[in-house]
Amino acid sequence: LELCGFRRIHLAAGECRTVAFELSTEQVAHRDAHHRRVVEPGTVRIHVGHSSAELPLSAELQLVGPVIELAERHHYVTPTSVE
């Protein structure tokens, strides 16, 4: 479990907002058996919630295409928007 981004919003009782996050390729990379940072085809599960202890929403993303080897981790920011 890794924090990829957050956006603090305040809602009044009964208020509803949509929060969108843009995940980069680097954010779904992992180390393979040869210790390379790669993105591989497969399923990635995304969880959303108030804290790491409370994650009531989840979705699965299907990654398609060839294995991509990435350079060492770079600093990144997860762009967000609220509607």
C-alpha positions in Angstrom: 0.0 0.0 0.0 1.5 3.3 -1.1 0.1 6.9 -0.9 0.0 8.2 -4.4 -1.8 11.5 -3.8 -4.3 13.3 -1.7 -6.6 16.2 -1.8 -8.2 17.6 1.3 -11.8 18.9 0.8 -14.5 20.0 3.2 -18.1 19.0 2.5 -21.3 20.3 4.1 -23.9 17.8 5.2 -25.4 16.3 2.0 -22.9 17.9 -0.3 -21.3 15.9 -3.1 -18.1 16.6 -5.0 -16.0 14.7 -7.6 -12.3 14.5 -7.0 -10.1 13.3 -9.9 -6.4 12.1 -9.7 -4.0 11.6 -12.6 -1.6 8.7 -11.9 1.6 8.6 -13.9 3.3 5.5 -15.2 6.0 5.8 -12.5 3.3 5.5 -9.8 2.4 2.0 -10.8 6.0 0.8 -11.2 7.6 -1.9 -9.0 10.9 -3.8 -8.7 11.1 -7.0 -10.7 13.2 -10.0 -9.8 16.3 -8.3 -11.2 15.6 -5.1 -9.1 14.7 -3.0 -12.1 11.9 -0.5 -11.9 9.3 -1.7 -14.3 5.7 -1.3 -15.3 4.2 -4.6 -16.4 0.9 -5.6 -18.0 -1.6 -6.7 -15.4 -4.1 -5.6 -12.8 -3.4 -2.7 -10.4 -5.9 -2.1 -7.5 -6.5 1.5 -6.5 -8.0 2.3 -3.0 -9.6 5.6 -1.9 -10.6 6.6 1.6 -10.2 8.9 4.6 -7.0 7.2 5.8 -5.0 4.0 5.2 -7.1 2.4 7.9 -10.4 3.3 6.1 -10.5 2.6 2.4 -14.1 2.1 1.4 -13.6 2.6 -2.4 -11.5 0.6 -4.7 -11.1 -0.1 -8.4 -9.0 -2.2 -10.6 -7.0 -0.8 -13.5 -5.9 -3.1 -16.4 -2.4 -2.2 -17.7 -1.8 -3.3 -21.2 1.3 -3.2 -23.5 4.9 -4.3 -23.2 7.0 -4.2 -20.1 8.5 -0.8 -19.6 11.8 -0.3 -17.7 12.0 3.0 -15.9 15.0 5.0 -14.6 15.4 5.4 -10.9 12.5 7.0 -9.1 12.0 10.7 -9.7 10.0 13.2 -7.7 6.4 13.5 -8.9 3.2 15.2 -7.9 -0.2 13.7 -8.4 -2.4 16.4 -10.2 -5.9 16.6 -8.7 -9.1 18.4 -9.6 -12.3 19.0 -7.7 -15.7 19.6 -9.4 
